[in-house]
Amino acid sequence: MATTTMGARIERARELAGLNKNQLARAVSTSWQHVDHWERDRMLPSTTSLQRIASVLGVTVAYLLGEASPVETIASEALETFLRSYAPPDLGPEELAWLRAAPIDPRVATPGQYLDLLHRLRTPSPRAEAPRAEEPVRTRSQPPPVRTGRRAKVQVEDALALDAKKGRRGA
């Protein structure tokens, strides 16, 4: 049996997870060039990256290091049940990778927890929408806002009031 390299194992697990290099890179918080270098055995991932890769792809670090022969998935039965029975049909590969990397203990996870996580992922946070500032209402007794480069529109009432102050009479 031929020995496969770490790069080949990363590439195979990525393909089995249905991700392209860019999607894996985003899930692992790196660039697609790093993923390409890992898969071509030009450089080795850091320990942190290796753990993230294993988590996102649903394999063990031991598999990626070549210590375990078959791909041993660490995905919980609850996640598989969620994917089989409750996942929406428009579940994207990035969302799937995010769910696989979710910080849930697989021994006590439920499909409902994964459904809740997906709902939270898809629902924008209230802080994302900045409240619009309402335009202040200006009364005629207030001076017009200062504008640079343009002349302000003169209100007839303001001109008459100014003339009255100066003692002039309107014609």
Phi, psi and omega in degrees: 000130182283143179277128178266151181276166178299320179300318179294323178291320177297314181298316181296316180294323178296316179294320178294330178281351179077028181249149170266178185297321181294319179295318177296318181300316179296318181293331183263357180066052176214191180259160179294335178295322177297315180300317179299317179295321178296314183291333178266007180058032176277332175207158180261144177290153176292169179300317179297314179297321179298318178294319178295318179300312181300318181295314181294320184274353178073034177234172178267158175297325179300321177296314181297327179280351179089011182274338178243133184285307179275160175288114179261111181283144177252006178295141183282162176296327179296319178295316179297321177296317178300312182296323182285320191248330190242345184293139177291154182294340181265022178295119183273165181296327178292321178293320178299315179296322179295318179295321179295329182268003183299142182280066179241135178289115184298340181286334183239007183289153175234156176302328179297326178294321178291323177296318178296318178298317179296319178299316178296323180294320184276341182269124179292145180287152180296336179286342182291330180262108180285134179293141180278134177281130180283146178291132178292143179277127182257129175268165183291339181281344179276147177291150179293156179296149180287129177238141178255133177086355179223152175273138179285148178289131182271128176275137182300315181299320180294321179293318179295320179296321179293319178295322181294321179297321183278354177090009178271157177247143178289143182276000000 
